[in-house]
């Protein structure tokens, strides 16, 4: 421990933050082959059905490798950073880990999963006191009383965890969204000189890079599973709330007035997809909001003829564009910036469908013209 403390004292922040990133990257990369082997040996795999977008059996225990890598990094760094944040986060991750593993192997009821998410989220909120304390003037709302603040923060935790879980239906999609989001949060935490939160971001980035390598593999493919989606979703929710909390408590912070809008821009895709899928299921089809179907945005993009990696690339570019527009409009009032982010996000994620419609319409008109020409030439010959 003395050696590590000496290393910290002589290292600059940029060099120091390489350690959690590389440790998570290597740990996860070494863990995944063993997890894949055991999953195949014990038949702990996902068998394709009519809703599946894959044709072969694939292990669904990728979340174990992600959890293991992140937990190792947070435990080791929490020991010498003397932070009161990392240990409660690890405790919450352990709760979600066991719930996720049971769900991936035996299937867990939605009520039990929800209860576990509530317990894990409350554990972190109450111990660390990291919560959303104000609406920052959005729609004219400002400071929140303590119990409303806790309740609303809990709602945001549950919303983000389940929104992230809903987008886990395509090779590389959930991993890429989690990777990009955590990279953005890590950059912002680094600029705010918060080493502890930067460690959380970079540990998740390292673990997800290794996961994506295997997730895209044709030979040793693995899925994230509910274990991974809950662990990653929780960490994204925690980073989002911690970012809002830090900026709201520091009146001189760059994003003091608009931190919630910046968070919305980073997590726009999973939140948009969740809102859209709930509307489609409840309002249009009169079904339960959590009933499975193929009405997600990524499913609709697949129907345009895009491949898995192309859908992931389009969504990643659109997500990055939304954040760029949010940063470009940060000097507007919070409500105007919110409007810019919402309009930009809807346009960016609708663009592939408009382009496809335009191309289809042109092809249809061309085919119609060709048919007329063929009929005309046929009548003349006749």
C-alpha positions as CSV (number, residue, x, y, z in Angstrom):
1,X,0.0,0.0,0.0
2,X,2.9,2.4,0.7
3,X,4.3,1.6,-2.7
4,X,1.0,2.5,-4.3
5,X,0.7,5.7,-2.3
6,X,4.2,6.7,-3.4
7,X,3.2,5.9,-7.0
8,X,0.2,8.2,-6.7
9,X,2.2,11.1,-5.3
10,X,4.7,11.0,-8.1
11,X,2.3,10.4,-11.0
12,X,0.4,13.0,-12.9
13,X,-3.4,12.4,-13.2
14,X,-3.2,11.4,-16.9
15,X,-0.7,8.6,-16.2
16,X,-2.5,7.5,-13.0
17,X,-5.8,7.0,-14.7
18,X,-4.2,4.5,-17.1
19,X,-4.0,2.0,-14.3
20,X,-7.7,1.4,-13.7
21,X,-8.4,1.4,-17.4
22,X,-5.7,-1.1,-18.2
23,X,-6.4,-3.2,-15.1
24,X,-10.1,-3.6,-16.1
25,X,-9.2,-4.2,-19.8
26,X,-6.8,-7.0,-19.0
27,X,-8.8,-8.5,-16.2
28,X,-11.9,-8.8,-18.4
29,X,-10.0,-9.9,-21.4
30,X,-8.5,-12.8,-19.4
31,X,-11.8,-13.7,-17.8
32,X,-14.1,-13.9,-20.8
33,X,-12.5,-17.1,-22.5
34,X,-13.0,-19.0,-19.2
35,X,-16.6,-17.8,-18.9
36,X,-17.3,-18.7,-22.5
37,X,-15.8,-22.2,-22.0
38,X,-17.8,-22.9,-18.8
39,X,-21.0,-21.5,-20.3
40,X,-20.8,-23.9,-23.3
41,X,-19.8,-26.8,-21.1
42,X,-22.8,-26.3,-18.8
43,X,-25.1,-25.3,-21.6
44,X,-25.7,-21.8,-20.1
45,X,-26.4,-20.4,-23.5
46,X,-29.1,-18.4,-25.3
47,X,-31.1,-20.6,-27.7
48,X,-32.4,-18.6,-30.8
49,X,-36.2,-18.1,-31.0
50,X,-38.5,-16.1,-33.3
51,X,-37.4,-12.8,-31.6
52,X,-33.7,-13.5,-31.8
53,X,-31.4,-11.7,-34.3
54,X,-28.8,-14.5,-34.0
55,X,-28.9,-18.0,-35.4
56,X,-26.5,-19.9,-33.1
57,X,-26.4,-20.7,-29.3
58,X,-24.4,-18.0,-27.5
59,X,-23.4,-17.7,-23.8
60,X,-25.3,-15.0,-21.9
61,X,-22.9,-14.6,-19.0
62,X,-20.8,-11.7,-20.3
63,X,-21.9,-9.6,-17.4
64,X,-19.8,-11.8,-15.1
65,X,-16.6,-10.7,-16.8
66,X,-17.7,-7.0,-16.7
67,X,-18.7,-7.2,-13.1
68,X,-15.5,-9.0,-12.1
69,X,-13.2,-6.5,-13.9
70,X,-15.0,-3.4,-12.5
71,X,-15.2,-4.8,-9.0
72,X,-11.5,-5.7,-8.8
73,X,-10.6,-2.2,-9.9
74,X,-13.0,-0.3,-7.6
75,X,-12.0,-2.5,-4.6
76,X,-8.2,-2.0,-5.1
77,X,-8.4,1.7,-5.9
78,X,-11.0,2.3,-3.1
79,X,-8.5,0.9,-0.6
80,X,-6.0,3.7,-1.2
81,X,-8.1,6.6,-2.6
82,X,-9.8,6.7,0.8
83,X,-13.1,7.4,-0.9
84,X,-16.5,6.9,0.8
85,X,-18.0,6.4,-2.6
86,X,-16.4,3.3,-4.1
87,X,-17.3,0.8,-1.5
88,X,-21.1,1.4,-1.5
89,X,-21.0,1.3,-5.3
90,X,-19.2,-2.1,-5.1
91,X,-21.8,-3.3,-2.5
92,X,-24.7,-2.3,-4.8
93,X,-23.0,-4.0,-7.8
94,X,-22.7,-7.3,-5.8
95,X,-26.5,-7.2,-5.2
96,X,-27.2,-6.6,-8.9
97,X,-24.6,-9.2,-9.9
98,X,-26.3,-12.1,-8.0
99,X,-29.8,-11.0,-9.2
100,X,-28.5,-10.9,-12.8
101,X,-26.7,-14.3,-12.6
102,X,-29.9,-15.9,-11.3
103,X,-32.0,-14.3,-14.0
104,X,-29.5,-15.4,-16.7
105,X,-29.5,-19.0,-15.5
106,X,-32.9,-19.6,-13.9
107,X,-35.1,-16.6,-14.9
108,X,-36.1,-14.1,-12.2
109,X,-39.5,-12.4,-11.9
110,X,-39.6,-8.7,-12.9
111,X,-40.8,-7.8,-9.4
112,X,-37.7,-9.4,-7.7
113,X,-35.4,-7.7,-10.2
114,X,-37.1,-4.4,-9.5
115,X,-36.8,-4.8,-5.8
116,X,-33.1,-5.6,-6.1
117,X,-32.6,-2.5,-8.2
118,X,-34.4,-0.4,-5.6
119,X,-32.3,-1.8,-2.7
120,X,-29.0,-1.3,-4.6
121,X,-29.9,2.2,-5.6
122,X,-31.1,3.3,-2.2
123,X,-28.0,1.8,-0.6
124,X,-25.8,4.2,-2.7
125,X,-28.1,7.2,-2.4
126,X,-28.5,7.1,1.4
127,X,-24.8,6.2,2.2
128,X,-23.1,8.6,-0.3
129,X,-25.8,11.3,-0.3
130,X,-25.3,11.6,-4.0
131,X,-28.6,12.7,-5.3
132,X,-30.4,15.2,-7.6
133,X,-31.1,18.2,-5.4
134,X,-32.8,20.6,-7.9
135,X,-34.4,20.6,-11.3
136,X,-32.1,23.5,-12.2
137,X,-34.9,25.7,-13.4
138,X,-36.2,23.2,-16.0
139,X,-39.9,24.0,-16.6
140,X,-39.6,26.5,-13.8
141,X,-38.8,23.9,-11.1
142,X,-35.9,24.4,-8.7
143,X,-34.9,23.0,-5.3
144,X,-36.3,19.7,-4.1
145,X,-37.1,18.8,-0.4
146,X,-34.9,15.9,0.9
147,X,-37.4,13.1,0.6
148,X,-38.6,14.1,-2.8
149,X,-35.0,14.4,-3.9
150,X,-34.3,10.9,-2.7
151,X,-37.4,9.5,-4.4
152,X,-36.7,11.3,-7.7
153,X,-33.1,10.1,-7.7
154,X,-34.3,6.6,-7.1
155,X,-36.7,6.9,-10.0
156,X,-33.8,8.1,-12.3
157,X,-31.7,5.1,-11.2
158,X,-34.4,2.7,-12.0
159,X,-35.3,4.5,-15.3
160,X,-31.7,4.4,-16.6
161,X,-31.0,0.8,-15.5
162,X,-34.1,-0.5,-17.3
163,X,-33.7,1.8,-20.3
164,X,-30.2,0.4,-20.8
165,X,-31.5,-3.2,-20.4
166,X,-34.1,-2.6,-23.1
167,X,-31.4,-1.7,-25.8
168,X,-29.5,-4.9,-25.2
169,X,-30.8,-6.7,-28.3
170,X,-28.1,-6.4,-30.9
171,X,-24.4,-7.3,-31.3
172,X,-22.3,-4.5,-29.9
173,X,-25.2,-2.0,-29.4
174,X,-25.5,-2.0,-25.6
175,X,-21.7,-2.4,-25.2
176,X,-21.0,0.5,-27.5
177,X,-23.6,2.8,-26.0
178,X,-22.2,2.0,-22.5
179,X,-18.7,2.6,-23.7
180,X,-19.3,5.9,-25.4
181,X,-21.4,7.2,-22.4
182,X,-18.8,6.2,-19.9
183,X,-16.1,7.8,-22.0
184,X,-18.0,11.0,-22.0
185,X,-18.6,10.9,-18.3
186,X,-14.9,10.0,-17.6
187,X,-13.8,13.0,-19.7
188,X,-16.1,15.4,-17.8
189,X,-15.0,14.0,-14.4
190,X,-11.4,14.4,-15.4
191,X,-12.0,18.0,-16.4
192,X,-13.6,18.5,-13.0
193,X,-10.6,16.9,-11.4
194,X,-12.6,14.2,-9.6
195,X,-10.2,11.2,-9.5
196,X,-12.7,8.8,-7.8
197,X,-15.5,9.2,-10.4
198,X,-12.9,9.1,-13.2
199,X,-11.8,5.7,-11.9
200,X,-15.3,4.4,-12.1
201,X,-15.7,5.6,-15.7
202,X,-12.4,4.2,-16.9
203,X,-12.9,0.9,-15.2
204,X,-16.2,0.5,-17.1
205,X,-14.6,1.6,-20.3
206,X,-11.8,-1.0,-20.0
207,X,-14.2,-3.8,-19.2
208,X,-16.6,-2.9,-22.1
209,X,-13.8,-2.8,-24.7
210,X,-12.8,-6.3,-23.8
211,X,-16.5,-7.4,-23.9
212,X,-17.0,-5.9,-27.3
213,X,-14.1,-7.8,-28.7
214,X,-15.8,-11.1,-27.7
215,X,-19.3,-9.8,-28.5
216,X,-18.3,-9.2,-32.1
217,X,-16.3,-12.4,-32.4
218,X,-17.7,-15.1,-34.7
219,X,-15.8,-17.9,-32.9
220,X,-16.0,-16.9,-29.2
221,X,-19.1,-14.8,-29.1
222,X,-20.7,-13.9,-25.8
223,X,-23.8,-11.8,-24.8
224,X,-24.0,-9.3,-21.9
225,X,-27.1,-10.9,-20.4
226,X,-29.1,-9.4,-17.6
227,X,-26.1,-9.5,-15.3
228,X,-24.2,-7.1,-17.6
229,X,-27.1,-4.9,-18.5
230,X,-28.0,-4.3,-14.8
231,X,-24.3,-3.7,-13.8
232,X,-23.6,-1.4,-16.7
233,X,-26.9,0.4,-16.5
234,X,-26.4,1.0,-12.7
235,X,-22.9,2.4,-13.3
236,X,-24.2,4.7,-16.0
237,X,-27.0,5.8,-13.7
238,X,-24.6,6.5,-10.9
239,X,-22.2,8.5,-13.1
240,X,-25.2,10.5,-14.4
241,X,-26.5,11.3,-11.0
242,X,-23.0,12.0,-9.6
243,X,-22.3,14.4,-12.5
244,X,-25.5,16.3,-11.8
245,X,-24.9,16.3,-8.1
246,X,-21.3,17.7,-8.4
247,X,-22.4,20.5,-10.7
248,X,-25.4,21.4,-8.7
249,X,-23.4,21.7,-5.5
250,X,-20.7,23.8,-7.0
251,X,-22.0,27.2,-8.1
252,X,-18.8,27.9,-10.1
253,X,-19.0,24.6,-12.0
254,X,-19.2,24.8,-15.8
255,X,-22.5,22.9,-16.0
256,X,-24.0,24.2,-12.8
257,X,-27.3,25.2,-14.5
258,X,-27.5,22.6,-17.2
259,X,-26.0,19.4,-15.9
260,X,-29.3,17.5,-16.3
261,X,-29.5,18.5,-20.0
262,X,-25.9,17.3,-20.6
263,X,-26.8,13.9,-19.0
264,X,-29.9,13.7,-21.2
265,X,-27.7,14.2,-24.3
266,X,-25.3,11.5,-23.2
267,X,-28.0,8.9,-22.5
268,X,-30.5,10.1,-25.1
269,X,-30.7,6.9,-27.1
270,X,-31.7,4.5,-24.4
271,X,-34.2,7.0,-22.9
272,X,-35.7,7.8,-26.3
273,X,-36.0,4.1,-27.2
274,X,-37.7,3.4,-23.8
275,X,-40.2,6.2,-24.2
276,X,-41.0,5.1,-27.7
277,X,-41.3,1.4,-26.9
278,X,-43.6,2.1,-24.0
279,X,-45.8,4.3,-26.2
280,X,-46.0,1.6,-28.9
281,X,-46.8,-1.2,-26.5
282,X,-49.2,0.5,-24.2
283,X,-51.0,3.0,-26.4
284,X,-50.9,1.4,-29.9
285,X,-50.9,-2.4,-29.1
286,X,-52.6,-2.2,-25.6
287,X,-49.9,-4.6,-24.2
288,X,-47.8,-4.7,-21.0
289,X,-45.0,-2.2,-21.3
290,X,-42.4,-4.9,-20.6
291,X,-43.8,-7.4,-23.0
292,X,-41.1,-8.4,-25.5
293,X,-41.3,-7.5,-29.2
294,X,-39.3,-6.3,-32.2
295,X,-40.4,-2.6,-32.1
296,X,-37.2,-1.2,-30.8
297,X,-35.4,1.5,-32.8
298,X,-32.5,-1.0,-33.5
299,X,-34.9,-3.6,-34.7
300,X,-36.5,-1.1,-37.1
301,X,-33.0,-0.2,-38.4
302,X,-32.3,-3.9,-39.1
303,X,-35.5,-4.0,-41.2
304,X,-34.0,-1.2,-43.3
305,X,-31.4,-3.7,-44.4
306,X,-28.5,-2.5,-42.2
307,X,-26.2,-5.1,-40.6
308,X,-25.6,-5.3,-36.8
309,X,-22.3,-3.3,-36.9
310,X,-23.9,-0.7,-39.2
311,X,-26.8,-0.1,-36.8
312,X,-24.4,0.2,-33.9
313,X,-22.3,2.7,-35.9
314,X,-25.3,4.8,-36.9
315,X,-26.6,4.9,-33.3
316,X,-23.1,5.7,-31.9
317,X,-22.6,8.6,-34.4
318,X,-26.1,9.9,-33.6
319,X,-25.5,9.7,-29.9
320,X,-22.2,11.6,-30.2
321,X,-23.9,14.3,-32.4
322,X,-26.5,14.9,-29.8
323,X,-23.9,15.6,-27.1
324,X,-22.0,17.9,-29.5
325,X,-25.1,19.9,-30.1
326,X,-25.7,20.0,-26.3
327,X,-22.2,21.4,-25.7
328,X,-22.6,23.9,-28.5
329,X,-25.8,25.2,-27.0
330,X,-24.7,25.2,-23.4
331,X,-24.7,29.0,-23.1
332,X,-28.5,29.1,-23.9
333,X,-30.9,29.1,-21.0
334,X,-31.6,25.6,-19.7
335,X,-35.0,25.3,-21.2
336,X,-33.9,26.4,-24.7
337,X,-30.9,24.0,-24.5
338,X,-33.3,21.2,-23.5
339,X,-35.4,22.0,-26.5
340,X,-32.3,21.9,-28.8
341,X,-31.2,18.5,-27.4
342,X,-34.6,16.9,-27.8
343,X,-35.2,18.2,-31.3
344,X,-31.6,17.3,-32.4
345,X,-31.9,13.8,-30.8
346,X,-35.2,13.0,-32.5
347,X,-33.9,14.3,-35.9
348,X,-30.6,12.3,-35.6
349,X,-32.3,9.0,-34.7
350,X,-35.0,9.5,-37.3
351,X,-32.6,10.4,-40.1
352,X,-31.9,6.8,-41.3
353,X,-35.6,6.2,-41.7
354,X,-36.1,9.4,-43.7
355,X,-33.1,8.6,-45.9
356,X,-34.4,5.1,-46.5
357,X,-37.9,6.4,-47.3
358,X,-36.5,8.9,-49.8
359,X,-34.4,6.3,-51.5
360,X,-37.3,3.9,-51.6
361,X,-39.6,6.6,-53.0
362,X,-37.1,7.4,-55.8
363,X,-36.7,3.7,-56.6
364,X,-40.5,3.3,-56.7
365,X,-40.9,6.3,-59.1
366,X,-38.1,5.0,-61.3
367,X,-39.6,1.5,-61.4
368,X,-43.0,3.0,-62.3
369,X,-41.5,5.1,-65.1
370,X,-39.7,2.1,-66.4
371,X,-42.9,0.1,-66.4
372,X,-44.6,2.8,-68.4
373,X,-41.8,3.0,-70.9
374,X,-41.9,-0.8,-71.3
375,X,-45.7,-0.7,-71.8
376,X,-45.4,2.2,-74.3
377,X,-42.7,0.4,-76.3
378,X,-44.8,-2.8,-76.2
379,X,-47.9,-1.0,-77.6
380,X,-45.9,0.6,-80.4
381,X,-44.4,-2.7,-81.4
382,X,-47.9,-4.3,-81.3
